[in-house]
Structures are given as C-alpha cells and as structure tokens.
Amino acid sequence: MKNATFRQLRVFNEVARHLSFARAAEALHLTPPAVTMQIKELEGHVGLPLFERSGRQVALTTAGEYMLVYARKVLATLKDAEDTAARLKQVEAGQLTIGMVSTAKYFLPPLLAQFQHEHQGVEIRLEVGNREQLVKMLQGNEVDIAIMGRPPRELATRVEPFAAHPHVFVAPVDHPLMRIGHPTVESLRPYGFILREPGSGTRAAMEKFLEKSRMEPRVVMEMGSNETIKQAVMAGMGISFLSLHTIGLELEHGLIAILDVEGTPIVRAWNVVHTLSKLLSPSAEAFRYFMLEHAERYLADKYGRHLRLQPAG
C-alpha cells in the first residue's frame, strides 16, 4: 500500500460511494477508463480485488470494505490538514463539502448562490441524503458541515438552530377534509397516507405527533422523494405530511392544500451541524456564520405567508 496515491484513494472512495464507475467518473470529472485505471492500480498495490463486477453491477469485496474504512480515514486526515493550513493562512478558498437532507434543497441553493457570490474562492460540493444517511456522512467525516432538522444524538456535535421549520398535513385541494375548518387528528384516520421512507426526519416528526393521539396512519405508499409524494397527493392518491418548505410553489398555484389539523403546524428547527472533532476551515466557518445571519429572514420572507395559524378552539 505504500505506493498508493491520494488520487487513487479518492477515486476508490467515490466508486464505493456510488457503486458505479460511470457515476464516480462524472463526480470526479474524469472519464470512466481513467477511473478504471486508477482502481486497477490501487488493486495492484493492495494485492487483492476491491470490487466485484457483474455487468454494470458493482459491489465491494470483503477486502474492499476493509480498505474503504482506512481510505476514508486517510482522506479525512488529509482534509483536516488542508483545513488547518487554510486557517493558518486565514484564507477562504478551497473545497467546502456541505451535507443536507433532501428537504433542504427547496431553499438552500439560492442561499448558496448568495454565499458563493460573496466568497468566490470557495468551491462548494453538495451531498444529499435522508437524516440517517447524513448522520453517517458526518460520522465518516465526508462533509464539513450539515444542514438538517433533528440533530444526531449518536455523535458529539455542535448544533446551532438557524430558522423555524414548520411541517403540515397536505391534501388535494378538493379533499373532503378541506370542508372542515379545523379537523381533528382522529378525522385523519379513514384516509390513506403517502409518506416518506422510515429514517427520514419528516416521517419521524409525524409519527411522534400522531403517537400522542394514539393514531396509527394507514400507509398506502412510501416514497423517498418529496416531489413524487406531492404529485401523488395532487393526483388524489392520499394525504401526506410534509415540510412547508417543500410545497411553496404548489401553494402559490393552488395545486395542493394544507389541512389545518389541530395541533399543527408542527414547528421544528433547521440546524447547522458539525462534529465537535471537526476543525472547521475558514470557508466552513464563513458558511456557518452566513446561515445563522441570513437564512431565517430568507425563509420567513419566502414561506411565512403560507402559514395561516388559527387560534385553538
């Protein structure tokens, strides 16, 4: 292994992440043959195959799984060294890797565009996943900083709330429950639910809320995509529970409706999160401060008008 290069380890990590040579090549801005060559050279240094290939299917071998653990440790240590050097030079440049739960994609890109305009030396890379996946990214030091709702209890992290994050029940605009001004939780029982997958923060928030009323939803469909859920709801296939920040466009055009269920909206928090063991680079610190300073006002301006709170009773 002493002749393995950082480039080979980066390529190996990327192929392992995507389990695809083609997607790894795209992420690294390389050609697939170049990726294949780097992996072959690394396998030569290790003396064992790292991947099993069956047509287009790629899987890690047992040796590959072990080597991936060490490769990620090496790459994480190198990234920490680069960040430390940047702090010593006090420059805001280099690559900043931001992890975000998929719900954040509805508001984070415009904020990132503003941040990058103010910090043009920073190259931003985004990693998207559900809450469970993002916790693993933080644990593996694959992201510098994360934008998420419910913070991880599994890790020692610094968690800083930056904005309110309302969640609401949604339905087609002509749904029978829309004729009830303030439906109870119990009134939801007869209807089928289209929900996010287990492991998502949105699903966990809904289950915690319904648990108080001992209401178990009748799940007719599970999906990992907010977009697909919205389309299914608009088509009349069921009701759902979503972040308000995912449905702004549909509300503006009258395509989906909020059910003003008693006890809702459920307001959680958006958080900026990083592990306590992570020494943030100047660019990561700058992004952290930017979110704490600007994100709350942006979200309030964009989504506040859709939140029609009514007094209880």
HUBELRA-V813314 format. One record per run of one state. SS is the DSSP state (@ for helix, = for strand, . for the rest). FROM is the first residue (numbers start at 1). LEN is the number of residues. If there is no record, write none. Layout:
# HUBELRA-V813314
ss: [SS | SS]
from: [FROM | FROM]
len: [LEN | LEN]
This chain:
# HUBELRA-V813314
ss: [. | @ | . | @ | . | @ | . | = | . | = | . | @ | . | = | @ | . | @ | . | = | . | @ | . | = | . | = | . | @ | . | @ | . | = | . | @ | . | = | . | @ | . | = | @ | . | @ | . | = | . | = | . | @ | .]
from: [1 | 6 | 19 | 21 | 29 | 32 | 47 | 51 | 55 | 57 | 61 | 62 | 90 | 94 | 102 | 107 | 108 | 119 | 122 | 130 | 131 | 140 | 145 | 149 | 157 | 172 | 176 | 180 | 186 | 189 | 192 | 197 | 201 | 213 | 218 | 224 | 226 | 235 | 239 | 244 | 247 | 248 | 253 | 257 | 260 | 266 | 276 | 282 | 307]
len: [5 | 13 | 2 | 8 | 3 | 15 | 4 | 4 | 2 | 4 | 1 | 28 | 4 | 8 | 5 | 1 | 11 | 3 | 8 | 1 | 9 | 5 | 4 | 8 | 15 | 4 | 4 | 6 | 3 | 3 | 5 | 4 | 12 | 5 | 6 | 2 | 9 | 4 | 5 | 3 | 1 | 5 | 4 | 3 | 6 | 10 | 6 | 25 | 7]
